[in-house]
Amino acid sequence: MFEHEYLGYLFESYVVQLDANGRLTFKHQNISSKNAEEFSAGLNEVDFKLIHLTDSIQQDAILKKFYNKKVTPAEFFLKVYNKDKGDALLQEAIGDYIEHRKAEILELLHDKMVFEMGNDGEPTWKRIHLAPEKASVLFHFMRNEDNTHYFPTIKYQGEKVEFQYKNAIIICNSPAWLLVGDKVYSFKKDVDGNKLKPFLNKKFIVVPRKMEDTYYEKFVTPLIATFDVHAKGFQIFAEDYEPKPVITFTELATAGKSLNLFNAGSGDVEVQEAEDCKIVFNLAFQYGNFTFNSDVNGSNYVKMEKTKDSYVFHKVKRSMEWEKSILVELRDLGLELKNGKLMLERFEAFSWMNRYRDELVARNFVVRQNVKDNKKYFVGETSINLEVKENNDWFDIHVSVKFGDFEIPFLKLRNYILKKKKEFVLPNGEIAVIPEEWFTQYAELFAFMEDPNDENDLKLKKHHLALVQELHSGNLAKVTISQKLEKLKEFEEIEDHPIPSGFLGELRPYQKAGYNWMQFLYKYKFGGCLADDMGLGKTVQTLAFLQSLKESGATSATLLIMPTSLLYNWEMEARKFTPSLRILNYTGTGRDKNVEQFESYDLILSSYGTVRIDIEHLKNYYFNYIILDESQAIKNPDSNIAKAVRDLKSSHRLILTGTPIENSTMDLWSQISFANPGLLGSQSFFRNEFLNPIEKKRDDGKIKRLYSIIKPFILRRQKSQVAKDLPEKIENVKFSRMTASQEAEYEKVKSSYRNMILESIEEKGVGNSQFLLLQGLTKLRQLANHPLMVDENYDGDSGKMEDVLYMLENAISKNHKILIFSQFVKHLSILRNYLDEKKVTYAYLDGSTKDRKAQVDYFQDNEEVRVFLISLKAGGVGLNLTAADYVFILDPWWNPAIEAQAVDRAYRIGQKNKVFTYKFISQNTVEEKILNLQKNKLKLAEELITTEESFVKNLSREDIQSIFD
């Protein structure tokens, strides 16, 4: 140990040579980390640590760490430690650094040889010894009429240590290490050296009476809290209490957000909620009338009380182990406090308090709000009791909602839940935060309920049976329903119904099951969606059901609405299988618009266009059933036709479609909401609860939830499941290489659009670049087919067209009949020119074809007609083309389900031959990349009987870049 002029007492490490008798000599050498390895034989792990620590407090090390300028030690200390101009903050930082390391060094020196260095630099001048045990300090205060005397006494092993006027040295301040004679003392309770330093050469300190108040409050009070104090002339009471944990929460609102109450206009006071309001939890411990924050250390707390002529100090002992256990308990309950505090989102904070309220009370916690908060929150017991009872045509709902002693009208709470408003003002002005789980557990119930006449008339339609059963199984409601209604849960339990005698045909087993399902929905007045694969006989199942309605005495007519192209097919099928049905074809310019004539018919066939035009007449008739075929026609709920069919009146509704979802989940809402109004809630509710989470967040939980709601009302069978008697279908993808001239055209356009699209995305974002993206993709797809589709002056060839013609000629030569689909009429025109040139007979159908039936019959019945060119959009549905056994898809469609529908023109009931399908894809083009993206992109769950989301809408910037790379 030696004393540095500026840095105080420091330590250095030395190696000292021994003489023949083992005594220390004057030969020595300084040891540092640089040369310590040379003496490793005589050093242990603690020695190496000591050497490292002593190195770190030498003046050169201090300069290097705290002063990055080149300067000599003398210049540094003269500048930094100058009394008048020195850097006080830097001195303090250096002092703290050295004190910390000295304390570490001293703790490691107990079994080492420690010396005080002589003035001549001799390291072994005077040996000093570290006391093996800690000494104790007792602080004395003697108050008399004029002043207070203050002094400490030190005891070691029960004996008083005389340290005053003994040239004692404070080696280290924090904590204190005191050298008296040749012995170094450390102290219990980590006494600060500054509390001993004034008394090294002074008996006591005198505090004048006029300074007493401040001195006792600022100095004596904290001293009593930490150390042992002997008092004379005033009292110290040691007090012991049973502690209690206190959780205080306070609202921390973002600046600029108003938290005032305002009148919402409905007569009810609502809360203007700060969207990003947070709640801060603070943990404290209450001992009697004293409260301590959990982040304040110290096993004792002292409060000074001034009496008439003296002072009383209350010293409260804290149970630190118990306090630590409380922190662990809260952590186990999900409240991870740091420094006694935690900040949570408001919703999350109140959900936590609601969830663990009973447990906190049982553990003797006090939970309260900061009294200084502007808003007063309710923190009492919250409950909701729900009972559901089956009535004739609906479920009656009985609800009791309580916040403490207040029972809240259910209708008021319902609006809050639906609007996702979290705060509700109670009659006493307190604000109740609606439990988070209510928004998930009851949101659908609140959304699906009928708008009531009064708060005691709450109803839910029976088609919400699945929701009611889930409330029951989740112990969220008491439910009373009939046994027969339970049968709707399992399709297998639906009873069998005889085929009507007037039905002239046979139903396959799965078709009979579909017929029974329709009967079951009819019995319970539910709407339904028959969503069987194309070609599985939705028409024949429906006709059998309509015949049964006639034979059971139905008096009102059924309106069956469809695309115009299907009218002929429905009329022919009805006359074939149900000849006793009285049928009216309500289309054409010369139709009689008098709806009274419907009384003379069983089945009215009409088109979507006709219904849209005649809605003002048609809505005056009350139909028995309204049936929509190819119901995706109303997939846009805001379209005129969707609005028109919703205005029609009927006892029952049924929809038929092979693709209830073509582009968006909203397609499903529009169709299901027609069949079962209210089943999926309002359009805005559905968008927020299902469409956005499913399409934007890929939320599998929401997909399953939606499926569970619609499951009883949708019947979906795939060919692979039910049509075992269909011949095999073999699907192929044919990859074609572009020709050199075609590839040159393609790369030129791709490069141009790539730059434009990426620049647009950079400036406007992906969402605002949709039009340009679609334009570029469409042009590239056309070039991948044949550049003639883009440039009528192109005189080169196309690799895909060469492959198509080769395979077409081969198929024709082997007497196959081929359907050729393209979404581009220009593509069909190129092929058409080839067939005309080769004098190949073919049928043709696109959107401009007037007589679709003639073209279908021409292909089906004429053995000479081997090829049918069909526009994908115009001929993807409603055609029965079982004469074909080959299907060519010339270009991939965004939605694979549309392609599947095209293939199903040939692969359907009645097909006797194996069906081969070929999809033609140009390699290294946007077509191939679209296929890969379709595979990699998450689709809506297959269980949701879906096809695919809107492809382009969900492309990311990275997806787009990969397409154009």
C-alpha positions, 0 to 999 in steps of 0.5 A: 500500500502506498499513498498517491499524491492525487489518487489517495491510497493505492496498491501495487504487487511485488515479488521479493527475494528471500535470503537463506533463512527465508527472510525478506530481502531488499531485492524486489521487482514490481509484478504486473499482468505483463510479467506475472507469468514468469512467476506463475509457479508461486502464484495462484488464481487469486494472485493473478486477479489481484495483480490485474486489479492493482494494474487497473488503478495505477496512474498510467491505467487511469490516464488511458481509461479516462483521458484520451489525449496525449499528456504526461501524468504530471500535466494530467493531474495538474490540470484535472486535480487543480483546486480552482480549475480542475474537472470535478466530475472527472475527479468524482468518476475516477474516485468511484472507479478506484474505490470500487476496485480497492474494495475488491482488492481488500476483500482478497488480501486476508491471507496475503502478505500486505505491507505499507510502502516506505517513503523511499519506495521500499515495498516491505517497510511495514507489515500490516494485517487485515482483521479476519472479522468485521468490526461494529460501529455504534453512533452516539448522540447526546442531546442537551439543552444547548446542543447535540454531541455526535461521535462514533465508537468502534468495537472489535470482538467485543473490545473497544478500538481506540482509533482517535488521535492514533494516526489512523488512515481511511484506506477505502471509503466505500465501504470503509476500511480503517488502518489503526496501527498495523491492523486494517478493519472492515465494518458490519453494515458497510459503514461509509468512511466519510462517517468516520473520517471527521473523528480520526483527530476529533472527539466529537462533533457539536450540533448547535440547537438552532441547526437541530431540526435540519440535522436530525431530519437529514442526517440522524434519521437515515443514520438510525435506519442503517446503523446502530445508534445510541441516543440520549436526550431523545427516543428511538422506538423499534416497531414491528408490524405485519406487512401487506403488499400494495399494488397501486396503478396509475394511468399514463396517457400519451400527450395530446390525447384527451381523456375527458368525458363527453356527451356521445349524443345518445344520452349516455356519457361515454369515455373518449379513450386514448388509443395508446393509454398505458397503465403503470403498476407500482408495488409497495409494502405497507407496515402499519401506517408506513409504506415503502416502495419495493425498489427502495433497499434497506431493512429498516425505515425511520420516521422522525416525529417532533414533539414539544421539546424533543424528537421521537424516531420510529424505526420500522423493521422490514422483512426483506425476504418476505418482500422478495417472495412477494415479487416472486409471487407476482412474477408467477402470476404474470406481473414481472416487475422491474425496480418495483414497476411495470407498464402495460397496455390499459386493456392488458393491465385490467385483464390481469387485474380481473383475472387474478382479483380473487387470488390477490385478495386471498393473498392479502394484496391491496389493489388501488388506483393512484388518487392523483389520476384524473379518471377513477377506474372501477376495480371491483368484481366483474361478472356476466351471466348468460342463459340461452333457451330454445323457442319455436323459431329462435333462441331467447337470450337472458343476460345479466352483467354486473360491475360490483353492485351495478347491473348494466343493461345488456344492450348498452354493453352490446354496443360497446363490445361491437364498437370495441370500446373498452371503457364504460362509465358506471352510474357513480362516475367510475370507469369500468374497463370491459374484460378483454376476454368478453370481446372474444368470447361474446363478440359473435353472440352480440353481433349475430343477435337480432336487433331487439325491440327492448332489452328484455326481448333478446333473440338469436336465430336458430341457424346460430346453433353452433355458436350456442353449443360452443357457449355451452361447451366453454361454460360461458352460458347455460343452454337449454335446447331440444334433443332433435336440434342437437342432431344438426351437429352431426351430418350422419344423424340426419334422417333418411327421406324417400325419393319422391315418386315423381322423380324420374331418375336415380340418385347416387349415395352421396346425392341421396345424402345431399337430398336428405340434407336439404330436407333437414334444412327445410324442416328447421327453416335453415338456408344452405349452400350446396357446394359440391364439385362441378360435375357431381350433380347439384342440379339433379339433387335440387330437382329431386328436392323440388319434386318432394316439395310439390308432392308434400303440398307446397303451394307457392312457387320456387324461384330458381335464378341462374346465369342466362347460359344455364337456362336451357340446361336447367329446363332440359334437366327438369323436363327429363327428371321432374316432368310433373313440375310446372315450369315457367321460363321467366326471361326474354323481352316479351315476358309477362311481368304479372307475378300473379301468374306464378301461382300456376307454376311450381318452378320459375326459372329466371336469370340474374339480369332479369331479376335485377331489372324486374325486382320491383315486380318480383319482390311483391311475390312470396316464394316458397324457395329462392334458389341461386345457381352459380351463386358467386354471381352475388359475391359482391355484396354491394352489386345491384344483383346482390341487393336485388336478390336480398329484396326478394321474399321467401320462406326458404333459401338455397344457393348452389355453387362450386366456388363460393370463394373466387377472390375474397372471403367477402364472396362467402359473406355475401352468399351465406348472408343471403342463404342465412341472413345474420349468420355471419353478422354485418358486413363491417363485423365480418370484415374486421373479425374474419376477412382482415385477420384471414387475408391480411394476417393469415390467422388460422384460428379465424379460419377454423372459427369461420368454418365452425360457424358455416359448417352445418349449412354448407355441403361440399363433396369432392370427386375424389371423395364420392364419385368413385365410379368416375374414370381416372383424371390425369393432370399434366403440366407441359413446360415449353421453351420460348423461341429466340425471337419470342424471348427477345420480345419478352425480356425487352418488355419485362425490363421496361415494366420491372423498372416502372413497377419498382419505382412506383412501389418505391414512391406510392407503395404496393397498394397504389401500384396495382394497376401498373402491376396488373398491366405489366403481368398481363402483357408478359403473360400474353408474350409468354403465349405468343407475341402476336397477342401484343404486336400484330406485326410480329413475324416470329414464332412461339415455343408454346404454340408449337407445342400446343399444335404438335399435341393437338395434331397428335390427339386428333390423329388418335380420334380424341375430342379436345377442349381448349381453354384460354382466358385470352380471346386473342390466343383462341383467334391465333389457334382458330386461324391455324385450324381454318388453314388446316381445315379442321372442324371445330366448335367455338364459344366466347362471350360474344357467342349467341347460341351456346347450346348450338355450339355445345350440341355441335361438339357433343353430337358430331363425331367429326368435330374434334376440337372445341375452342372455349373462352375460360370466362365464358365457358367455365361453368354451365356446360356439359361436355363429356364427349371430350377426353382431353382438356388443354389449358393454354395459359394459367389463370390466377385462380386455379379453381377456375381452371378446375371448373373448366376441366370439369366440363369434361370430367363429370357424371356421364364421362366414360373415358379417362380424362387427360388435362394439360396445362401449358406453361412457358419456362422462365416466364411470369407464368412459371413464377406465378405457379410457384407463388401460388404454391407458396402463398398461404391459402384459406384453409381447404376446410373453408371450401375455398379456392384462393385469395385474390392473387395480385392483391396479396403480393408483397414487394419481394414477391413482385421483385422475384417475378420480374427478376 
